[in-house]
Amino acid sequence: MAKNRRARAAREPLTAEVTGGRAELRPDRDRPRGWTLLIDGAPQSFVDLDDPAYLDFSYQRRLGHIADLAAPPGKPLRVLHLGGGALTLARYVAATRPRSTQQVVEIDAPLVQFVREELPLDSGARIKVRGGDARAGLAKVPDGWADLIIADVFSGARTPAHLTSTEFVTEAARALAPGGRYAANLADGPPLAFVRAQIATVGAVFGELCLTAAPPVLRGKRFGNAVLLAADGPLPVAELTRRAATDPETGRVEHGRALRDFAGGAVPVTDATAVASPAPPPGTFD
């Protein structure tokens, strides 16, 4: 036990200069092979090399629930990840759904190199990482290829404008297989204008939507993450609601009329009107 404590104490943060700024892998105090990825001090994701099915961040847990509910347990999926980070969700799918085929599009090539060197992928994981812009990478995906698309792209803690429009979401719908689902990680704070506009935007393309986030975020009390899930067929709202309610940070799910009321008459965003998501206020990550 003492040896393990010394080993944990001996681990030091790892840093690298990447396209998006200064990347840091900070060791976890409680998990011997757990690491948090930060970019310019903003936490991006968490990886436990001993347990890739462990998801620490609340928004990643909710995306994990979505992956769990995308098909019967254990069934392989074809997943497209727009935004790579530490490849947390790709590792999760590989661990929980062996033989899944996954593509990751990440624009920050030095970040990918840093992560793959310091947090190597399991040799059996069928994960292909492509460099480049998320929208350009999405355009190269064959029609109907993906069972699940996860959009989790941030530049300077903001989602770029060209990844928030109806044109972008339409391209995602093209790449989905029949019955496929689209999930987006959104970051916003009061008055939640960005999230409301994204509900309208995604709703202009897909017939079914639901949104999950911590209640204080949904009430506009603080800045935080909300996960939007969309499809053209029924969504697992009841089970997602149950799972979100039992997360360490309790989540709430809005759908149907309640979600339309929440959107409050927001209009869809187009390429001509799109703006990046709002920057986190000072002190958000302190």
C-alpha positions in Angstrom: 0.0 0.0 0.0 2.8 2.4 0.9 4.5 1.6 -2.4 1.3 2.5 -4.3 1.0 5.8 -2.4 4.6 6.7 -3.3 4.0 5.8 -6.9 1.0 8.0 -7.1 2.8 10.9 -5.3 5.7 10.6 -7.7 3.6 11.2 -10.8 4.0 14.7 -12.2 1.8 16.6 -14.6 2.8 16.2 -18.3 2.7 19.3 -20.6 3.0 20.1 -24.3 2.4 23.0 -26.5 -0.3 22.1 -29.0 -2.2 24.1 -31.6 -5.0 25.0 -29.1 -2.6 26.2 -26.4 -0.9 24.6 -23.5 -2.0 21.0 -23.0 -1.6 19.5 -19.5 -2.2 15.9 -18.4 -2.7 16.1 -14.6 -2.5 12.9 -12.6 -5.5 11.9 -10.5 -4.9 11.5 -6.7 -7.2 8.5 -6.3 -6.8 6.6 -9.5 -3.3 5.3 -10.2 -3.6 5.6 -13.9 -6.1 8.4 -14.1 -5.4 11.6 -15.9 -7.3 14.9 -16.6 -6.6 16.7 -19.8 -6.6 20.5 -19.6 -6.1 23.0 -22.4 -4.9 26.4 -21.2 -6.2 25.5 -17.7 -9.7 24.5 -18.9 -10.6 20.8 -18.1 -11.4 18.9 -21.3 -11.7 15.2 -20.3 -10.6 12.5 -18.0 -9.1 9.1 -18.8 -8.4 6.1 -16.6 -6.1 3.8 -18.5 -7.0 0.9 -16.1 -10.7 1.4 -16.5 -11.6 3.2 -19.8 -15.3 2.5 -19.0 -15.0 5.0 -16.1 -16.3 8.5 -17.0 -15.6 11.2 -14.5 -17.0 14.4 -16.2 -20.7 14.7 -15.9 -21.3 15.6 -19.6 -19.2 12.6 -20.6 -21.3 10.3 -18.4 -24.4 11.6 -20.2 -22.7 10.9 -23.6 -21.8 7.5 -22.3 -25.5 6.9 -21.4 -26.4 7.8 -25.0 -23.8 5.3 -26.3 -25.1 2.6 -24.0 -28.7 3.2 -25.2 -27.8 3.4 -28.9 -28.2 -0.4 -29.4 -28.6 -3.5 -27.3 -25.8 -4.0 -24.8 -22.5 -5.2 -26.3 -23.6 -4.8 -29.9 -20.8 -3.1 -32.0 -21.5 0.4 -33.3 -20.1 2.6 -36.0 -19.3 5.9 -34.2 -18.1 9.1 -35.5 -16.5 11.5 -33.0 -16.2 15.1 -34.0 -13.5 16.4 -31.6 -11.0 14.0 -30.0 -9.6 15.5 -26.8 -8.1 12.6 -24.8 -10.3 10.1 -26.8 -12.3 9.4 -23.7 -15.6 8.5 -25.4 -13.9 6.5 -28.1 -12.1 4.5 -25.4 -15.4 4.0 -23.6 -17.2 2.6 -26.6 -14.3 0.3 -27.4 -14.4 -1.0 -23.8 -18.2 -1.4 -23.6 -18.9 -2.5 -27.2 -15.9 -4.5 -28.4 -15.5 -4.7 -32.2 -17.1 -1.3 -32.7 -15.6 0.7 -35.6 -14.9 4.3 -34.7 -13.6 7.4 -36.5 -12.3 10.5 -34.6 -11.8 13.8 -36.4 -9.5 16.2 -34.4 -8.0 19.3 -35.9 -5.2 19.6 -33.3 -2.6 17.1 -34.6 0.0 17.9 -31.8 -2.7 17.2 -29.2 -3.5 13.9 -30.8 0.2 13.0 -30.8 0.6 14.1 -27.1 -2.4 12.1 -26.0 -1.5 8.9 -28.0 2.1 9.0 -26.6 1.2 9.5 -23.0 -2.2 7.8 -22.9 -1.8 5.0 -25.5 -4.9 3.3 -26.9 -5.6 -0.3 -26.3 -4.0 -2.3 -29.2 -7.3 -4.0 -29.9 -9.4 -0.8 -30.2 -10.7 -0.2 -33.7 -10.3 3.6 -33.5 -9.0 5.6 -36.5 -8.0 9.2 -35.8 -8.1 11.7 -38.7 -6.6 15.1 -38.6 -8.5 18.1 -39.8 -11.5 20.3 -39.3 -14.6 18.5 -38.0 -16.9 19.7 -40.7 -14.5 18.9 -43.4 -14.0 15.4 -41.9 -17.7 14.9 -41.6 -18.1 15.7 -45.3 -15.8 12.7 -46.1 -18.0 10.2 -44.2 -20.1 8.0 -46.5 -23.8 8.4 -46.5 -25.5 6.4 -43.8 -22.2 5.2 -42.3 -22.6 6.1 -38.6 -24.9 4.7 -35.9 -24.0 7.5 -33.6 -22.3 10.9 -34.2 -20.9 12.7 -31.1 -20.1 16.4 -31.7 -17.8 17.6 -28.9 -15.7 20.3 -30.5 -14.1 23.2 -28.7 -11.5 25.8 -29.6 -10.5 28.1 -26.8 -13.4 26.6 -24.7 -15.9 27.6 -27.4 -17.6 25.6 -30.2 -16.7 27.2 -33.5 -19.5 28.9 -35.4 -19.4 26.7 -38.5 -20.3 23.7 -36.3 -23.5 25.2 -35.0 -25.6 25.7 -38.2 -28.5 23.9 -39.9 -26.1 23.2 -42.8 -23.7 21.4 -40.4 -26.5 19.4 -38.7 -27.9 18.4 -42.1 -24.5 17.0 -43.1 -24.5 15.0 -39.8 -27.9 13.6 -40.7 -26.7 12.6 -44.1 -23.9 10.5 -42.5 -26.2 8.7 -40.1 -27.6 5.2 -40.8 -31.3 4.7 -40.5 -32.2 4.8 -36.8 -28.9 6.6 -36.1 -28.6 9.3 -33.5 -26.8 12.6 -33.2 -25.5 13.9 -29.9 -23.8 17.3 -29.2 -22.1 18.6 -26.2 -23.1 22.3 -25.7 -21.6 24.8 -23.2 -23.6 27.9 -22.2 -24.6 30.1 -19.3 -27.4 32.5 -18.6 -29.6 33.4 -20.5 -28.9 30.2 -22.4 -29.4 31.8 -25.8 -26.9 29.5 -27.4 -28.5 26.3 -26.2 -32.0 27.5 -27.1 -30.8 28.4 -30.6 -29.2 24.9 -30.9 -32.5 23.3 -30.0 -34.2 25.2 -32.8 -31.3 24.4 -35.2 -31.1 20.7 -34.6 -34.9 20.5 -34.4 -35.1 21.9 -37.9 -33.3 18.8 -39.2 -34.3 16.0 -36.8 -37.8 15.0 -35.7 -37.1 14.0 -32.1 -35.0 15.8 -29.5 -34.1 15.8 -25.9 -31.8 17.8 -23.7 -30.0 16.7 -20.5 -28.1 18.9 -18.1 -27.7 19.7 -14.4 -30.8 21.5 -13.1 -28.8 24.7 -12.2 -27.6 24.9 -15.8 -31.1 24.4 -17.2 -32.4 27.1 -14.8 -29.8 29.5 -16.0 -28.1 29.7 -12.6 -24.6 28.9 -13.8 -22.4 28.2 -16.8 -22.2 24.5 -17.7 -22.6 21.7 -20.2 -25.9 20.4 -21.8 -26.1 17.4 -24.0 -28.5 17.5 -26.9 -29.7 14.2 -28.5 -31.5 14.0 -31.7 -32.9 11.4 -34.2 -35.7 10.8 -36.7 -37.1 8.0 -34.6 -38.0 7.5 -30.9 -35.5 8.4 -28.3 -34.9 6.4 -25.0 -36.1 9.4 -23.0 -37.4 7.4 -20.0 -34.2 5.4 -19.5 -32.0 8.4 -20.1 -34.0 10.3 -17.5 -33.5 7.5 -15.0 -29.8 7.3 -15.6 -29.2 11.1 -15.5 -31.2 11.3 -12.2 -28.8 8.8 -10.6 -25.5 10.4 -11.8 -23.2 11.8 -9.2 -24.2 15.2 -10.5 -27.9 14.8 -11.0 -29.2 15.6 -14.5 -32.6 16.4 -15.8 -34.0 15.6 -19.2 -36.3 17.9 -21.2 -38.2 16.7 -24.3 -41.4 17.2 -26.2 -43.5 20.2 -25.3 -41.4 21.1 -22.3 -38.3 21.3 -24.5 -40.1 23.5 -27.0 -41.2 25.8 -24.3 -37.7 25.9 -23.0 -36.4 26.9 -26.4 -38.8 29.9 -26.1 -39.2 30.7 -29.8 -35.5 30.6 -30.7 -34.9 30.4 -34.5 -32.6 28.0 -36.3 -29.0 29.2 -37.0 -27.6 29.1 -40.5 -24.1 29.5 -41.8 -24.8 33.1 -42.5 -25.9 33.8 -38.9 -23.9 31.3 -36.8 -21.7 32.5 -34.0 -19.4 30.5 -31.7 -20.7 29.4 -28.3 -20.1 31.8 -25.5 -16.8 31.9 -23.6 -16.9 30.6 -20.1 -17.0 33.5 -17.5 -13.9 34.2 -15.5 -13.4 31.7 -12.6 -15.4 28.9 -14.2 -12.6 26.4 -13.9 -11.0 27.7 -10.6 
